[in-house]
């Protein structure tokens, strides 16, 4: 049976994610154990709350090492919500800059909109060759966030010893207020979504299945 670990570092909506993955017939484990996280076919990194707090929580259980080691080995990782944001180089919240993991170049900033947070169902603009959005590019997904990445730049992964080679970089966008932000990211074994697939009904289930099919 295909195995997935939902990484438990104290900052994720883990119950919904575990249930959504289990509904796909997967062997799902909620843990922060390094070896279990490395051995699983797929790793989900959820996240809610503040960027800085999530980074601190992740570091306290060696989650940064787990993610880097999996990506170096070409093993799939899916970051969700703040779990996507921390994949970027920098988070800017409340006047404070916090370094992220740096697997994606760019910063996470406050949305420029009349109403924040961005909460509810919204459409996305996916590239034609998106793996995650295959078959659901025209569907709506559920968002809850006040911050997002608005640019994507090449990341220098040499310090991690990670080489994605010629794997294409696929970016899905969403527009809210005066901000166009990254709704999903795909490159090699690294996948991430700003929206919550586990709360996005049948479209979210299809997206998770698309991810699992990459294993």
N, C-alpha and C positions, 0 to 999 in steps of 0.2 A: 504493500500500500504506500502511496506517495505521502511523504512526511513533510509537515510545515511547522516551524517554531514561530510563535508570536513572541517577540522579545519583550520580557517584562522588566522594565526599569522604573516603574512607578509613574509613567506619564502617558499612558495610552488608554483609549476606550477599548480595553482588551476583550471584554465580555462579548460585545457585538461582533468583533473581528473573529474571535474563536468560533462563535456560532456560525457565522457566514462561511467560514472555511470548512467546518465540520459538515455543513449542509451540502458541500460538494463531494462528500465521501472521502475526505482526506484524514490522515492521522495527524491531529493537531495537538501540540504541546505548548503550554504557556510556561516559560522559564527564562531565567537569566543565566543559566548554566552555559559556559563557554563551549564545552564539548558537544552538548546537545544541539546548540545553535549552529555549530560548525558541521555536524553530521547530517542535519536535516536537508532534505531536497531543496526546500525554500525557506527563506527567513523574512518575516514581516516585522518592520520597525514602525510601530504606531507612535502617536505623539499628540498630546493636547497641552494647552497652557503656554507658558512663556518659553521663548527660544533658549534663553540662558539657563533656565531651570532644567529644561530637557537635556541640554548639553552636559550639565553637571551630573544629572542623574544617570545619563548614559555612561559617562566616564567612571562613575563610582562602581559600576559592575562590568567594566572592561568592554562595554558595548561598542565603543569606537574601534577597538582591536578586532572584535568579532566581525564587524562590517568590512573593515579593511582586508582582513584575512580571507573572507569569503570572496570579495571582489577580485582579489589577487589570484584566487584559485578558479575564477570564472563561475562561481556559484551564485545563483539568483538571490537578489535582495530587493524587497519592495518597501519603500518608505511611504507613510500615509500621513497627511496633514502636517503637523510640525515634524513628523518623521520624514517628510519630503524636505521641509525647510532646512533642517540641520545638515542635509547633504550639500548645501551651498557653502560658499566661503565665509559669509559674514551675515550675522543677524543684527538689525538695528531696531531696538525696542526701548522706548522711554528714555531716549537720549543716550543710550549705552550701546556700544559696539561689542558684540560677542563673536569670537571666531567660531565658525562651523567646522564640519568635517572636511570641506573643501573638495569633495568628489565632483561637484559641479561649480563652475565659476560664476560668480554673481552674488548679489546681496539680497536680503529679505527686508522689505520696508513696509511701512504703514500704507494701507490702501488709500488712494485719493478718491474719496466718494462722499456724498452728502450723508449717507447712513453707513456706519461701521459698527458692528461687523457685517460682513457679507454672509447672510444666513439664508439658506433655502436652496431650492432647485434651480439649476442653470445649465445652459448649453455650453458646449466647448467647440473649439476650432482645431481639429486634429489633422495631422498630415495623412496623406492617402496611404502611406505604408506603415502606419502605426500598428504595432502588435497588440498593445493593450486595448486600443479602441476599435479593433477589428469587429465589425458587425454592430457596433453601438455608438459610432461617431456622431450620429444624429440624435442620440438620446440625451436626457437630462440627468445630472448628477447632483448629489447633495453636498453643499459647502457650509462650513462654519469657520470663519477666520477673519482676522483683522489685518493680518500681515501676509505678504506674498513676495515671491521673486518676480521682478519685472524685466530682467535681462538674463541671458545665458551667455557665458563666455567660456572659451577653452580653459580647462583646469590642468594645472601641472601636477601630475600624479606620480612624478618620479620619486618623491620622498617616501611614498607608500610602496614603491616597486610594482605599481599597477600599470598594465599596458592593455588598453582596450583595442589596440591595433586599429584596423580600418572599420570598426563597428560604427554604423551611422548614428548620428545624434538626432533623435526624433523628439520634437517639442510640441506639446498641445497647449493651446492658449485659451484664455477666457477673458471677457471684458466685463468689468464692473465699475460703475461710476466713470471716473476719468483714468482708470488704470487698466492696462492690458497686462495680465500676469500669467505665469507658468501654471497651468492646470495639471499637466503630467509631463514626465520626462522619461526617456528610454535611451540607454546606450549600453550595449553589451549586456552584462548580467545585472546592471543597475536600472531599476525601475522606481518611479515615484509618482504619487498623485497628491495634489493639494486637496481635492475633494475626498469624501469618505465612500469608497466602494461598498463597504459593509453596511452602509445606510442608504444605498442607492438602488434598492429593489432589484428587479431582474437585470437591469443594465449593469449594476455593480457586480452581480453574481457572474454575468458573462465576462466582465473585465477580469475578475479574479480567476476564472477558468482559463481565459486567454493567457494570463501570467503563468498559471500552473502548467499549461501546455508547452511552455518554453523549457521545462526542466529536462 
